[in-house]
């Protein structure tokens, strides 16, 4: 059995020049609701059905880490996250390394189902992918 079984997309993270305006767009135009604000890192998490759309301002802690502002020469997608189950960290790390992919930072992070384990990696084009496990008990 493959050690990484994707169940669904947990969340995406968008970088914004005007975080407030983008939050209003997703809430007023697309019907999302604000679920959580993490002011210390400049993050607003919006509920989008069973998933989340996270908005980071480019002037906040997370936004500054992403480089240039969104536009032709800058990134506006920080990363996307897929929910995996089961989440066997050792098996996932071994599998990634067997494919020449060095696993990134591991930690506990908030996702669509709550706080739980997550591991970052970069794909072969430099896109950041987060693998998210089940919520903590």
ZISUL-V516895 format. One record per pair of residues at least 12 apart in sequence whose C-alpha atoms are under 6 Angstrom apart, sorted by the first residue. I is the first residue (numbers start at 1). J is the second residue. Records with the same first field share a line. If there is no record, write none. Layout:
# ZISUL-V516895
I: J, J
This chain:
# ZISUL-V516895
3: 92
5: 84, 85
6: 83, 84
7: 83, 84
8: 82, 83
9: 81, 82, 83
10: 51, 81, 82, 83, 112
11: 51, 52, 53, 81
12: 53, 80, 81
13: 54, 55, 77, 78, 79
14: 55, 76, 77, 78
15: 55, 56, 57, 76
16: 57, 58
17: 57, 58
19: 57
32: 46, 47, 48
33: 46, 47
34: 46
35: 47
41: 61, 62
42: 56, 60, 61
43: 55, 56
51: 112
52: 112
79: 128, 129
80: 129
81: 129, 130, 131
82: 131
83: 132, 133
84: 132, 133
87: 133
103: 121
104: 120, 121
105: 119, 120
106: 118, 119
113: 135
114: 135
115: 135, 136
116: 134, 135, 136
117: 132, 133
118: 131, 132
119: 131
